[in-house]
Amino acid sequence: MKWYKIFVTRNPAEASIVQGMLAENQIPVQALNKQDSSYLNFGEIEIYVPLHLKETAKQLVEKSLLN
C-alpha cells in the first residue's frame, strides 16, 4: 500500500488530534515522529494516510483545522 503525507506539525497534541479524527472516520493512519527526544523543538511529526484516501483525508483535515 502506498502512503501519502497528509499533515506535518511540531505539536504532538495537534498530531494526536488529527490522527484521532482520521481514525474516527475509518481512515488508516501512520504517524512518523521525527522529533528529537531531548529537544522537542527539533523535528516534526508526519501523518500519513493510504494514497487512495488522500482526497477524503485532506478534506477532513482542512475542515478540522478551520474549527
Helices and strands as residue ranges (DSSP letters): E 3-9, H 12-24, E 30-33, E 45-50, G 51-53, H 54-66
